């Protein structure tokens, strides 16, 4: 009888160990799937947004040139086609994940070359408008984070206010469990119990980490005792971390 009990206890321990291993495997799979979903969602959203913006700016090039170039000039249509071709070609770069300075420098050089061959004083007006359109495209590339101007980038880095930035962004995500929660909440809303199951934390320990995310406005609770969900700031922070991970190949 004693031998049977010992054998049973041994089998139970083995089963518990196996269940624990399966649970850990399932958790890792869920985390990986959620991360893939976030990355796919970010890329799809980015692609759709860039397509829409490129279409809008493409239409704007032709309309703006027609409206602002000098009327009555015999070269207007020829120059407009040349400007249009150059600017539309520049817009095609929006599909890239990164644009280097050389690509934009080539466009600037082409505009200067065309300007040096311009026959009339009034050509200055048309070249000014074409250059302004080009610079607006460059600003768009900066806003989409596909063009990094080294000088501007260094200036923006120096403008970071260390205290608030560390407190509201770096500290809240500088913890494995908090980052786990943020990743999971990017995929769906979750209850306190679900977050406990995800992280392995419970009670006041889990609440401490949730409150860190809530206090930094990365996560909110929909209502008292309600589900937790990621905020826009939380999603942008997570997307930024994902971008950093890709760029430095962590």
MODELLER restraints for C-alpha pairs under 7 A, 6 or more apart:
rsr = mdl.restraints
at = mdl.atoms
rsr.add(forms.Gaussian(group=physical.xy_distance, feature=features.Distance(at['CA:27:A'], at['CA:198:A']), mean=6.94, stdev=0.5))
rsr.add(forms.Gaussian(group=physical.xy_distance, feature=features.Distance(at['CA:31:A'], at['CA:184:A']), mean=6.97, stdev=0.5))
rsr.add(forms.Gaussian(group=physical.xy_distance, feature=features.Distance(at['CA:34:A'], at['CA:183:A']), mean=6.88, stdev=0.5))
rsr.add(forms.Gaussian(group=physical.xy_distance, feature=features.Distance(at['CA:34:A'], at['CA:184:A']), mean=6.19, stdev=0.5))
rsr.add(forms.Gaussian(group=physical.xy_distance, feature=features.Distance(at['CA:34:A'], at['CA:187:A']), mean=6.04, stdev=0.5))
rsr.add(forms.Gaussian(group=physical.xy_distance, feature=features.Distance(at['CA:35:A'], at['CA:183:A']), mean=6.54, stdev=0.5))
rsr.add(forms.Gaussian(group=physical.xy_distance, feature=features.Distance(at['CA:38:A'], at['CA:186:A']), mean=6.75, stdev=0.5))
rsr.add(forms.Gaussian(group=physical.xy_distance, feature=features.Distance(at['CA:38:A'], at['CA:187:A']), mean=6.77, stdev=0.5))
rsr.add(forms.Gaussian(group=physical.xy_distance, feature=features.Distance(at['CA:50:A'], at['CA:94:A']), mean=6.70, stdev=0.5))
rsr.add(forms.Gaussian(group=physical.xy_distance, feature=features.Distance(at['CA:54:A'], at['CA:91:A']), mean=6.37, stdev=0.5))
rsr.add(forms.Gaussian(group=physical.xy_distance, feature=features.Distance(at['CA:58:A'], at['CA:88:A']), mean=6.25, stdev=0.5))
rsr.add(forms.Gaussian(group=physical.xy_distance, feature=features.Distance(at['CA:61:A'], at['CA:84:A']), mean=6.65, stdev=0.5))
rsr.add(forms.Gaussian(group=physical.xy_distance, feature=features.Distance(at['CA:62:A'], at['CA:84:A']), mean=6.50, stdev=0.5))
rsr.add(forms.Gaussian(group=physical.xy_distance, feature=features.Distance(at['CA:65:A'], at['CA:80:A']), mean=6.57, stdev=0.5))
rsr.add(forms.Gaussian(group=physical.xy_distance, feature=features.Distance(at['CA:68:A'], at['CA:129:A']), mean=6.89, stdev=0.5))
rsr.add(forms.Gaussian(group=physical.xy_distance, feature=features.Distance(at['CA:69:A'], at['CA:125:A']), mean=6.85, stdev=0.5))
rsr.add(forms.Gaussian(group=physical.xy_distance, feature=features.Distance(at['CA:69:A'], at['CA:126:A']), mean=4.92, stdev=0.5))
rsr.add(forms.Gaussian(group=physical.xy_distance, feature=features.Distance(at['CA:70:A'], at['CA:126:A']), mean=6.55, stdev=0.5))
rsr.add(forms.Gaussian(group=physical.xy_distance, feature=features.Distance(at['CA:83:A'], at['CA:130:A']), mean=6.56, stdev=0.5))
rsr.add(forms.Gaussian(group=physical.xy_distance, feature=features.Distance(at['CA:87:A'], at['CA:134:A']), mean=6.55, stdev=0.5))
rsr.add(forms.Gaussian(group=physical.xy_distance, feature=features.Distance(at['CA:94:A'], at['CA:141:A']), mean=6.93, stdev=0.5))
rsr.add(forms.Gaussian(group=physical.xy_distance, feature=features.Distance(at['CA:97:A'], at['CA:146:A']), mean=5.58, stdev=0.5))
rsr.add(forms.Gaussian(group=physical.xy_distance, feature=features.Distance(at['CA:98:A'], at['CA:146:A']), mean=4.39, stdev=0.5))
rsr.add(forms.Gaussian(group=physical.xy_distance, feature=features.Distance(at['CA:98:A'], at['CA:147:A']), mean=5.80, stdev=0.5))
rsr.add(forms.Gaussian(group=physical.xy_distance, feature=features.Distance(at['CA:99:A'], at['CA:146:A']), mean=5.79, stdev=0.5))
rsr.add(forms.Gaussian(group=physical.xy_distance, feature=features.Distance(at['CA:99:A'], at['CA:147:A']), mean=4.92, stdev=0.5))
rsr.add(forms.Gaussian(group=physical.xy_distance, feature=features.Distance(at['CA:100:A'], at['CA:147:A']), mean=6.54, stdev=0.5))
rsr.add(forms.Gaussian(group=physical.xy_distance, feature=features.Distance(at['CA:115:A'], at['CA:127:A']), mean=6.84, stdev=0.5))
rsr.add(forms.Gaussian(group=physical.xy_distance, feature=features.Distance(at['CA:141:A'], at['CA:147:A']), mean=5.32, stdev=0.5))
rsr.add(forms.Gaussian(group=physical.xy_distance, feature=features.Distance(at['CA:142:A'], at['CA:148:A']), mean=6.41, stdev=0.5))
rsr.add(forms.Gaussian(group=physical.xy_distance, feature=features.Distance(at['CA:168:A'], at['CA:216:A']), mean=4.97, stdev=0.5))
rsr.add(forms.Gaussian(group=physical.xy_distance, feature=features.Distance(at['CA:172:A'], at['CA:212:A']), mean=5.92, stdev=0.5))
rsr.add(forms.Gaussian(group=physical.xy_distance, feature=features.Distance(at['CA:172:A'], at['CA:213:A']), mean=5.85, stdev=0.5))
rsr.add(forms.Gaussian(group=physical.xy_distance, feature=features.Distance(at['CA:172:A'], at['CA:216:A']), mean=6.91, stdev=0.5))
rsr.add(forms.Gaussian(group=physical.xy_distance, feature=features.Distance(at['CA:173:A'], at['CA:179:A']), mean=5.40, stdev=0.5))
rsr.add(forms.Gaussian(group=physical.xy_distance, feature=features.Distance(at['CA:177:A'], at['CA:199:A']), mean=5.73, stdev=0.5))
rsr.add(forms.Gaussian(group=physical.xy_distance, feature=features.Distance(at['CA:178:A'], at['CA:209:A']), mean=6.21, stdev=0.5))
rsr.add(forms.Gaussian(group=physical.xy_distance, feature=features.Distance(at['CA:181:A'], at['CA:195:A']), mean=6.70, stdev=0.5))
rsr.add(forms.Gaussian(group=physical.xy_distance, feature=features.Distance(at['CA:182:A'], at['CA:230:A']), mean=6.87, stdev=0.5))
rsr.add(forms.Gaussian(group=physical.xy_distance, feature=features.Distance(at['CA:185:A'], at['CA:229:A']), mean=5.67, stdev=0.5))
rsr.add(forms.Gaussian(group=physical.xy_distance, feature=features.Distance(at['CA:185:A'], at['CA:230:A']), mean=5.50, stdev=0.5))
rsr.add(forms.Gaussian(group=physical.xy_distance, feature=features.Distance(at['CA:186:A'], at['CA:230:A']), mean=5.94, stdev=0.5))
rsr.add(forms.Gaussian(group=physical.xy_distance, feature=features.Distance(at['CA:186:A'], at['CA:235:A']), mean=6.55, stdev=0.5))
rsr.add(forms.Gaussian(group=physical.xy_distance, feature=features.Distance(at['CA:189:A'], at['CA:227:A']), mean=5.98, stdev=0.5))
rsr.add(forms.Gaussian(group=physical.xy_distance, feature=features.Distance(at['CA:189:A'], at['CA:228:A']), mean=5.56, stdev=0.5))
rsr.add(forms.Gaussian(group=physical.xy_distance, feature=features.Distance(at['CA:189:A'], at['CA:229:A']), mean=4.77, stdev=0.5))
rsr.add(forms.Gaussian(group=physical.xy_distance, feature=features.Distance(at['CA:190:A'], at['CA:227:A']), mean=5.22, stdev=0.5))
rsr.add(forms.Gaussian(group=physical.xy_distance, feature=features.Distance(at['CA:190:A'], at['CA:228:A']), mean=5.35, stdev=0.5))
rsr.add(forms.Gaussian(group=physical.xy_distance, feature=features.Distance(at['CA:190:A'], at['CA:229:A']), mean=6.80, stdev=0.5))
rsr.add(forms.Gaussian(group=physical.xy_distance, feature=features.Distance(at['CA:191:A'], at['CA:226:A']), mean=6.85, stdev=0.5))
rsr.add(forms.Gaussian(group=physical.xy_distance, feature=features.Distance(at['CA:191:A'], at['CA:227:A']), mean=4.57, stdev=0.5))
rsr.add(forms.Gaussian(group=physical.xy_distance, feature=features.Distance(at['CA:191:A'], at['CA:228:A']), mean=6.10, stdev=0.5))
rsr.add(forms.Gaussian(group=physical.xy_distance, feature=features.Distance(at['CA:196:A'], at['CA:202:A']), mean=5.43, stdev=0.5))
rsr.add(forms.Gaussian(group=physical.xy_distance, feature=features.Distance(at['CA:196:A'], at['CA:206:A']), mean=6.76, stdev=0.5))
rsr.add(forms.Gaussian(group=physical.xy_distance, feature=features.Distance(at['CA:213:A'], at['CA:219:A']), mean=5.48, stdev=0.5))
rsr.add(forms.Gaussian(group=physical.xy_distance, feature=features.Distance(at['CA:214:A'], at['CA:220:A']), mean=5.51, stdev=0.5))
rsr.add(forms.Gaussian(group=physical.xy_distance, feature=features.Distance(at['CA:217:A'], at['CA:231:A']), mean=6.94, stdev=0.5))
rsr.add(forms.Gaussian(group=physical.xy_distance, feature=features.Distance(at['CA:217:A'], at['CA:233:A']), mean=6.90, stdev=0.5))
rsr.add(forms.Gaussian(group=physical.xy_distance, feature=features.Distance(at['CA:218:A'], at['CA:230:A']), mean=6.12, stdev=0.5))
rsr.add(forms.Gaussian(group=physical.xy_distance, feature=features.Distance(at['CA:218:A'], at['CA:231:A']), mean=5.40, stdev=0.5))
rsr.add(forms.Gaussian(group=physical.xy_distance, feature=features.Distance(at['CA:218:A'], at['CA:233:A']), mean=5.58, stdev=0.5))
rsr.add(forms.Gaussian(group=physical.xy_distance, feature=features.Distance(at['CA:218:A'], at['CA:234:A']), mean=3.87, stdev=0.5))
rsr.add(forms.Gaussian(group=physical.xy_distance, feature=features.Distance(at['CA:219:A'], at['CA:228:A']), mean=6.77, stdev=0.5))
rsr.add(forms.Gaussian(group=physical.xy_distance, feature=features.Distance(at['CA:219:A'], at['CA:229:A']), mean=5.66, stdev=0.5))
rsr.add(forms.Gaussian(group=physical.xy_distance, feature=features.Distance(at['CA:219:A'], at['CA:230:A']), mean=4.47, stdev=0.5))
rsr.add(forms.Gaussian(group=physical.xy_distance, feature=features.Distance(at['CA:219:A'], at['CA:231:A']), mean=5.29, stdev=0.5))
rsr.add(forms.Gaussian(group=physical.xy_distance, feature=features.Distance(at['CA:219:A'], at['CA:234:A']), mean=6.35, stdev=0.5))
rsr.add(forms.Gaussian(group=physical.xy_distance, feature=features.Distance(at['CA:220:A'], at['CA:228:A']), mean=5.72, stdev=0.5))
rsr.add(forms.Gaussian(group=physical.xy_distance, feature=features.Distance(at['CA:220:A'], at['CA:229:A']), mean=5.58, stdev=0.5))
rsr.add(forms.Gaussian(group=physical.xy_distance, feature=features.Distance(at['CA:220:A'], at['CA:230:A']), mean=6.41, stdev=0.5))
rsr.add(forms.Gaussian(group=physical.xy_distance, feature=features.Distance(at['CA:220:A'], at['CA:231:A']), mean=6.60, stdev=0.5))
rsr.add(forms.Gaussian(group=physical.xy_distance, feature=features.Distance(at['CA:221:A'], at['CA:227:A']), mean=5.81, stdev=0.5))
rsr.add(forms.Gaussian(group=physical.xy_distance, feature=features.Distance(at['CA:221:A'], at['CA:228:A']), mean=4.41, stdev=0.5))
rsr.add(forms.Gaussian(group=physical.xy_distance, feature=features.Distance(at['CA:221:A'], at['CA:229:A']), mean=6.32, stdev=0.5))
rsr.add(forms.Gaussian(group=physical.xy_distance, feature=features.Distance(at['CA:222:A'], at['CA:228:A']), mean=6.23, stdev=0.5))
